[in-house]
């Protein structure tokens, strides 16, 4: 899928444009297939895939820069119920499951490491 974006951008003269997967995640509550186990499986598999692959066929030497959506649930908004539950952590900063990476949370920042 990422190569399709690279091809489209390249066809418009943007062969040097960097593409980032900026928000990928799975809800843990609030809708069909929204469950903690499914969110854990999705996020863990995404992390394994990105860590295990260096690039794509179109850009084999370029790592896939990816960001999980979201670090915390956002239960104080007026979005649909599913949209409130994408966090790796609940709104009270408790982990919902153990992702395939380690997190250290302080008052001001979250650090992710292998």
VMD Tcl script that draws the C-alpha trace (Angstrom):
set ca {
  {0.00 0.00 0.00}
  {2.82 2.40 0.83}
  {4.36 1.79 -2.59}
  {1.08 2.89 -4.21}
  {1.48 6.26 -2.47}
  {5.12 6.49 -3.54}
  {4.09 5.78 -7.16}
  {1.31 8.37 -7.10}
  {3.54 11.06 -5.61}
  {6.36 10.19 -8.02}
  {4.01 10.46 -11.03}
  {3.33 14.05 -9.96}
  {7.03 14.92 -9.72}
  {7.45 14.28 -6.00}
  {10.00 11.48 -6.08}
  {11.83 12.97 -3.07}
  {8.71 13.41 -0.94}
  {8.86 11.49 2.35}
  {5.74 9.59 3.38}
  {5.00 8.86 7.04}
  {2.31 6.54 8.40}
  {1.11 9.12 10.88}
  {-1.83 7.52 12.63}
  {-2.48 3.80 12.73}
  {-4.30 1.96 15.48}
  {-7.27 -0.15 16.55}
  {-10.04 0.68 19.04}
  {-10.34 -1.38 22.20}
  {-14.01 -0.60 22.88}
  {-17.14 0.88 21.39}
  {-17.94 -1.00 18.19}
  {-17.86 -4.17 16.14}
  {-14.47 -5.89 16.52}
  {-13.36 -3.15 18.93}
  {-11.76 -5.18 21.72}
  {-8.59 -5.05 23.81}
  {-7.34 -8.33 22.31}
  {-7.84 -7.03 18.74}
  {-6.14 -3.72 19.54}
  {-3.19 -5.58 21.07}
  {-2.89 -7.89 18.07}
  {-3.08 -5.02 15.58}
  {-0.56 -2.78 17.32}
  {1.86 -5.60 18.13}
  {1.78 -6.87 14.54}
  {2.24 -3.36 13.16}
  {5.29 -2.82 15.38}
  {6.74 -6.23 14.42}
  {6.20 -5.48 10.74}
  {7.78 -2.03 10.84}
  {10.73 -3.26 12.93}
  {11.27 -6.30 10.70}
  {11.18 -4.53 7.36}
  {13.67 -2.08 5.98}
  {11.79 -0.20 3.33}
  {9.44 -1.29 0.57}
  {10.01 -2.52 -2.97}
  {10.02 1.05 -4.30}
  {12.26 2.37 -1.52}
  {14.10 -0.65 -0.11}
  {16.64 1.31 1.95}
  {14.08 3.64 3.58}
  {12.69 2.64 6.97}
  {8.91 2.93 7.36}
  {8.31 5.79 9.81}
  {5.10 4.96 11.67}
  {3.18 6.46 14.59}
  {0.56 4.66 16.65}
  {-2.77 6.34 17.30}
  {-3.06 7.01 20.16}
  {-1.05 6.88 23.34}
  {-4.06 7.50 25.61}
  {-7.84 7.07 25.35}
  {-9.67 10.35 24.88}
  {-12.86 9.94 26.86}
  {-13.44 13.69 27.34}
  {-14.45 14.43 23.76}
  {-17.74 14.22 21.88}
  {-16.57 11.76 19.22}
  {-18.21 8.44 18.51}
  {-17.60 5.89 21.27}
  {-15.13 3.89 19.16}
  {-12.99 7.00 18.51}
  {-12.47 7.49 22.25}
  {-10.73 4.13 22.75}
  {-7.66 3.96 20.49}
  {-5.13 4.49 23.29}
  {-2.48 2.02 24.35}
  {-3.28 3.38 27.82}
  {-6.61 4.26 29.38}
  {-7.27 7.90 30.24}
  {-6.00 7.23 33.80}
  {-2.57 6.22 32.35}
  {-2.99 2.50 33.07}
  {-1.83 0.19 30.26}
  {-4.62 -1.77 28.59}
  {-2.21 -4.47 27.46}
  {1.50 -5.07 27.09}
  {2.60 -3.88 23.66}
  {5.67 -5.34 21.98}
  {7.72 -2.31 23.07}
  {8.40 -0.81 26.49}
  {7.09 2.58 27.59}
  {8.21 4.91 30.35}
  {5.70 7.63 31.25}
  {6.53 10.79 33.12}
  {4.48 13.91 33.70}
  {5.79 15.55 30.53}
  {6.83 12.86 28.07}
  {6.48 9.27 26.97}
  {9.56 7.35 25.93}
  {9.32 4.23 23.79}
  {12.11 1.68 23.55}
  {12.62 -1.89 22.39}
}
mol new
graphics top color blue
foreach p $ca { graphics top sphere $p radius 0.5 }
foreach p [lrange $ca 0 end-1] q [lrange $ca 1 end] { graphics top cylinder $p $q radius 0.2 }
display resetview
